[in-house]
Amino acid sequence: MRILLSTVLLAALAASPASAAKMQPCTGEAIGKSMTAMGTVDSPAKQAMAKEMASANTEMSKGNMRGACKHYMKAQKMSAK
């Protein structure tokens, strides 16, 4: 049992940095580039991602970078699927 748990933990740790490396930093420039790169919204998944990006843009315009980053990270996770 202990070996199984340690194996699962090591596998999770090994997968985390690879997926984290694909994530863009949460800056106004990165959010802007993602907005323009998204292109047409032609599927429900892209529509949900566009909604999160719009929320990120709204929060950023209010000066709430923490809220903007939260929505931006959600959008990035949606695009990774």
C-alpha positions as CSV (number, residue, x, y, z in Angstrom):
1,M,0.0,0.0,0.0
2,R,2.8,2.4,0.9
3,I,4.6,1.7,-2.4
4,L,1.4,2.3,-4.3
5,L,0.8,5.7,-2.6
6,S,4.4,6.8,-3.2
7,T,4.2,5.8,-6.8
8,V,1.0,7.8,-7.4
9,L,2.5,10.8,-5.6
10,L,5.7,10.7,-7.7
11,A,3.7,10.4,-10.9
12,A,1.6,13.4,-9.9
13,L,4.7,15.5,-9.1
14,A,6.3,14.5,-12.3
15,A,3.3,15.6,-14.4
16,S,2.8,18.9,-12.6
17,P,5.9,20.8,-13.9
18,A,5.3,19.8,-17.5
19,S,1.7,21.2,-17.5
20,A,2.8,24.2,-15.5
21,A,5.5,25.0,-18.1
22,K,2.8,25.4,-20.8
23,M,0.9,28.0,-18.8
24,Q,1.5,31.6,-19.7
25,P,2.4,34.2,-17.0
26,C,-0.5,36.2,-15.8
27,T,0.3,39.7,-17.2
28,G,-1.7,42.2,-19.1
29,E,0.3,41.5,-22.2
30,A,-0.2,37.7,-22.0
31,I,-3.9,38.1,-21.5
32,G,-4.1,40.5,-24.5
33,K,-2.2,38.0,-26.7
34,S,-4.5,35.2,-25.7
35,M,-7.6,37.3,-26.5
36,T,-6.3,38.0,-30.0
37,A,-5.0,34.5,-30.6
38,M,-8.3,32.8,-29.6
39,G,-9.9,33.5,-33.0
40,T,-13.4,32.5,-33.8
41,V,-15.6,31.0,-31.2
42,D,-17.1,28.0,-33.0
43,S,-17.7,25.4,-30.2
44,P,-19.1,25.4,-26.7
45,A,-15.7,24.8,-25.2
46,K,-14.3,27.9,-27.0
47,Q,-17.4,29.8,-25.9
48,A,-16.7,29.0,-22.2
49,M,-13.0,29.9,-22.7
50,A,-14.0,33.2,-24.3
51,K,-16.3,34.0,-21.4
52,E,-13.5,33.4,-18.9
53,M,-11.2,35.6,-21.0
54,A,-13.8,38.3,-21.1
55,S,-14.1,38.1,-17.3
56,A,-10.3,38.3,-17.0
57,N,-10.3,41.4,-19.2
58,T,-13.1,43.0,-17.1
59,E,-11.3,42.4,-13.8
60,M,-8.0,43.7,-15.3
61,S,-9.7,46.9,-16.4
62,K,-11.0,47.3,-12.8
63,G,-7.5,47.0,-11.5
64,N,-8.1,43.6,-9.9
65,M,-5.2,41.6,-11.2
66,R,-5.8,38.8,-8.7
67,G,-9.3,38.3,-10.1
68,A,-8.0,38.6,-13.7
69,C,-5.4,35.9,-13.1
70,K,-8.0,33.6,-11.6
71,H,-10.2,33.8,-14.8
72,Y,-7.1,33.7,-17.0
73,M,-5.9,30.5,-15.4
74,K,-9.3,28.9,-15.8
75,A,-9.3,29.8,-19.5
76,Q,-5.8,28.3,-19.9
77,K,-6.9,25.1,-18.2
78,M,-9.9,24.9,-20.5
79,S,-7.7,25.3,-23.6
80,A,-5.3,22.5,-22.4
81,K,-8.0,19.9,-22.6
